Amino acid sequence: MPQAGRDDNRPAGLQTWMRRARFGVSQGARMAWYGAHGEAMKRIAARTARTLPGEPPRIRQPETPPPSQHRMLADIARLLARDLANVEAGLYPMPAPMPFDEPGGFASLLRRSARFLRDVPEVTRRRREEAHQEASAKDRALPRYYQQNFHFQTDGWLSDDSAEIYDFQVEVLFTGAAAAMRRQALVPLAEMMRARDQRNLAYADIACGTGGLLRDVTRAWPRLPALGIDLSEPYLRRARANVPSRRARFAVAQAEDLPLTDASLDAASSVYLFHELPPKVRRQVAAEIARVLKPGGLFILTDSLQTGDDPDYDGLLEIFPQLFHEPYYTSYLTEDFDALFAEHGLTREDSRTAFVSKVSVFRKG
């Protein structure tokens, strides 16, 4: 992807080399930053665990061993190579380097780092006590399944403090690769945009959280009217700060009861939503997505790998919900999404893995 300004007069080979060098340095720094926080988290958690009463929860060993750290780092490298290839193909812009990808810059990044590390002892305590229901809604009715400390995080999804450090927690979990996995959802959108005028399209990110994907979408297509929907008011407040586009709007709503008219969207997406839903609610959400999509509309589902997608990761998938409170994850692992969406007139057109995530594209008939 040619760079504007001073790069334009340089030889194409030099531009390519410099672009790849910038990308490599940026993503390498990102992995080092979050990898270091991962190591710090382990040490703080181990130190805290020694002070807590009782025995740690017993972890049921998986039938197959989890992949080695070397294998996982190699898969992250392959993901980043694909990410760069997508940039060079013009599918989406070069990701901003740290800390420029952080609203508030370096000061905000340091504040979130300190806040993340301070929270580790509380997360460790909840894991020891298996405390899942500490989060609760005091001022409005929310589904019971939503009022939990998913991942043992403080306040679940129900506070501004949680919203401030959630993305940081996810990046630490995936050694800085979470944003690159999320960007793979831009590829099917880019293919759709090539043949359409973005100004005339309607797009929504369902369960948008703090707006990570919505920010990527509005950077790539700044004239696209985009709607972020989430059930957490604190997370939507964070999303408004993260997504500066004037074309972006936000709405507080459940995914199983979308505030949209029938056949009103050309495209919709969700990132890491379906593995957090009870099986019954998954079916309700699938029906709602089908309802609001236009005929021919796309739904882009980005979520965890499922059992069998990469057999080398099956052991990790089996152990994951034991380490991080994920009450509906085990049922998600064997959910037949082709059949689930086919019941509502959506057919899967593509499915690609991206490290520990998978991007599936469904089209409404």
Secondary structure, 3 states (H helix, E strand, C coil): CCCCHHHHHCCHHHHHHHHHHHHHHHHHHHHHHHHHHHHHHHHHHHHHHCCCCCCCCCCCCCCCCCCCHHHHHHHHHHHHHHHHHHHHCCCCCCCCCCCCCCCCHHHHHHHHHHHHHHHHHHHHHHHHHCCCCCCCCCCCCCCHHHCCCHHHCCCCCCCHHHHHHHHHHHHHHCCCCHHHHHHCCHHHHHHHHCCCCHHHCCEEEECCCCCHHHHHHHHHCCCCCEEEEECCHHHHHHHHHHCCCCCEEEEECCCCCCCCCCCCEEEEEEECCHHHCCHHHHHHHHHHHHHHEEEEEEEEEEEECCCCCCHHHHHHHHHHHHHCCCCCHHHHHCCCHHHHHHCCCEEEEEEEEECCEEEEEEEEC
